[in-house]
Amino acid sequence: MTEDALRLDAVHKSFGRLEVLRGIDLTLARHEVVALIGASGSGKSTLLRCINVLERIDRGRILLDGHDVTARGVDVNEVRRRVGIVFQAFNLFPHMTVLRNICLGPVEAQGLPREEAEERARGLLERFGLLDKVLDYPDRLSGGQQQRVAIVRALAMRPDVMLLDEVTSALDPELVAEVLDVIRELAEGGMTMILATHEMGFARDIAQRVAFLDDGVILEEGPPDRIFTDPQHPRTRRFLQRIIAAGRL
């Protein structure tokens, strides 16, 4: 078993003539939380989708526990079982109850007996204060509750790594805190995570490391206290000055 849970080597990704990722190098240690920050369009979401192999990279490689998950012949479903991802949109199935939404992956993808999957789901729902919603349909839930269910659904697969893509950006401000509390609990419990976020104060509090993306390149990375108080790259400084001016840090 390697020291790094995840490693990206010179990852490139283009869509047609638009080069979105231009040589990303990034490592993620076990139990580490890395926050990706940067302006919209900098490549954060594409990077997470490439790690989860929802997008195929053009060059470079991505290693999970030392194994190249971008090599030919790799079982992408096995990768996705080990790398959970939660999106801005909740992506819950509207015709399924909360319980069925959560159990679908463990039963269909992992072959877990339904009773065991439901026990796992109920345990997670109780842990995050949602057990009373077990038989509700998504349209009966608030946005914050739906996003918490989406996180629980990813956790039910027992992934090695969690990817969180701007999971609070679609929420009303008063609902953001309940989702951030769930993520904070996961971090304190040792979950290995990469989160793309515009919540700078939260990134500062929760992450061991912050990486600033700009135009498909990681321009700077380091401990939150240094990145947010003494950024070295002029582009990082300009970005954070705008964030501070907007009252978001």
Secondary structure, 3 states (H helix, E strand, C coil): CCCEEEEEEEEEEEECCEEEEEEEEEEEECCCEEEEECCCCCCHHHHHHHHCCCCCCCEEEEEECCEECCCCCCCHHHHHHHEEEECCCCCCCCCCCHHHHHHHHHHHCCCCCHHHHHHHHHHHHHHCCCHHHCCCCHHHCCHHHHHHHHHHHHHCCCCCEEEEECCCCCCCHHHHHHHHHHHHHHHHCCCEEEEECCCHHHHHHHCCEEEEEECCEEEEEECHHHHHHCCCCHHHHHHHHHHHHCCCC
